[in-house]
Amino acid sequence: MGIAGKSGNVRLTGTITIPVAQIADLQPLLEEHIALTRAEPGCLHFDVTQDAKTPALFHVSELFTDANAFDAHQAAGRARAWGPASAGLTRDFCKEIL
């Protein structure tokens, strides 16, 4: 389940856990990462939203045109400030090629 796409798109859905004590420090980096990702070639959808009941839990929803666009996004994300700052966070993702 998740956002709709078409054949060949790459969809990633899931969650990332940011300890409450780290949210204030990581939030600006995450917001920058979201804005930059949305401007990437091949990004069709990119959203990260904080869970209303569990503040440490963030829901992730991504859709890219193809595997190349998704791989380029992954490389760009690692190179941004968000990449190393979030490297130790718990992620529970499901990646699908539609």
Secondary structure as GFF3:
##gff-version 3
##sequence-region A 1 98
A	DSSP	beta_strand	10	17	.	.	.	ID=ss1
A	DSSP	alpha_helix	20	38	.	.	.	ID=ss2
A	DSSP	beta_strand	43	50	.	.	.	ID=ss3
A	DSSP	beta_strand	57	64	.	.	.	ID=ss4
A	DSSP	alpha_helix	67	79	.	.	.	ID=ss5
A	DSSP	alpha_helix	82	86	.	.	.	ID=ss6
A	DSSP	beta_strand	90	97	.	.	.	ID=ss7
###
